[in-house]
Amino acid sequence: MVDWRRLFFREPREVDHFLRLNLLDLHDPRDERRVRGILGQAVEYLRKAFGYKVAEAVAEPADLRDLFLIASGAAEPRRYRRIACVVLKVMHVVHHLEARELLFRTAIREADLAERADKRIMAVARRLREQGLPIVEFQGNVKTRGSLVTKLLAKRETVAAQVFDRVRYRIVTERRDQIAPVLLHLAQELFPFNYVVPGQTQNTLVRFRKIVGAHPRAEELVAALQSPLDLEANETRPFNEFSAKEYRVLNFVVDLPVRVDELLPEEEGLAEDLGRVVFSLVEFQILDAETLARNETGESSHDRYKRRQLKKVLGRLSRGLVVPRKKRSRLQE
């Protein structure tokens, strides 16, 4: 979100929907205070760090939804659109930082967090199927401890926080042209766009230009895009060195908002200071049934992938190690 130039909300209900995806409801006084607290911190930061003159219409809007509409150019005063965008960018970061602090300062087990995320994800999965989305498979799993150790040893940056796919879900559609509609519904029903983790998307399956070109309002959309049509062409490095060249997938990582109200100690006042939302990193893989079948054979198979990964790990672990030759016993002489 920090790199976005503007938002595209057109009316208050769209803002309400976006905030609900962030698990915030402005009709709840606690959430309203929370959002205003984040706004206050963002304004204070901008005034102190850069001397920004943040107008009162942006710093203290009567209706918080107006801040999003001003940033979208859909509400007056439109001359404050740019500063409203800047304020929202900082709010995005402040909210994320405080949610991380909340997670660190509470005794929430990782398993409990994953369970709460799973309940939310699978509830959305059921709704998508009820709506008739062509989903053949929607299932999740958690990496084993052994898999995590191997993955970290295979990376030069051996930091546990860099494992983005600890919890992952695979979504399989009937056909490849159904991937984009399913992805759109996920972004509308499950996760807010501003918490898709930058730099962690791999797309070797569908083409952005083709998706946009197939839209009935393609020309209108192109004029409003904030990314180039040849989005995939900017990927100059292999996303995963252990994947086969034939392997095809669309996968991305989301910092999924999770409510933890009843897990917070009331007496410490953490909820008032830091909110009631934390984040759980979740990876989503989307592909069609035909591609899935191909990925499970030959060099693209998971078994071959693990062999390549383990070979790399063994090489890193044994680098510089001199293995003495075994002495021949007298019986061998």
Secondary structure, 3 states (H helix, E strand, C coil): CCCCCCCCCCCHHHHHHHHHHCCCCCCCHHHHHHHHHHHHHHHHHHHHHHCCCCCHHHHCCCCHHHHHHHHCCCCCCHHHHHHHHHHHHHHHHHHHHHHHHHHHCCCCCHHHHHHHHHHHHHHHHHHHHHCCCCEEEEEEEECCHHHHHHHHHHCCCCCHHHCCCCEEEEEEECCHHHHHHHHHHHHHHCCCHHHECCCCCEECCCCHHHHHHCCCCHHHHHHHCCCCCCHHHHCCCCCCCCCCCCCCCEEEEEEEEEECHHHCCHHHCHHHHHCCEEEEEEEEEEEEHHHHHHHCCHHHCHHHHHHHHHHHHHHHHCCCCCCCCCCCCCCCC
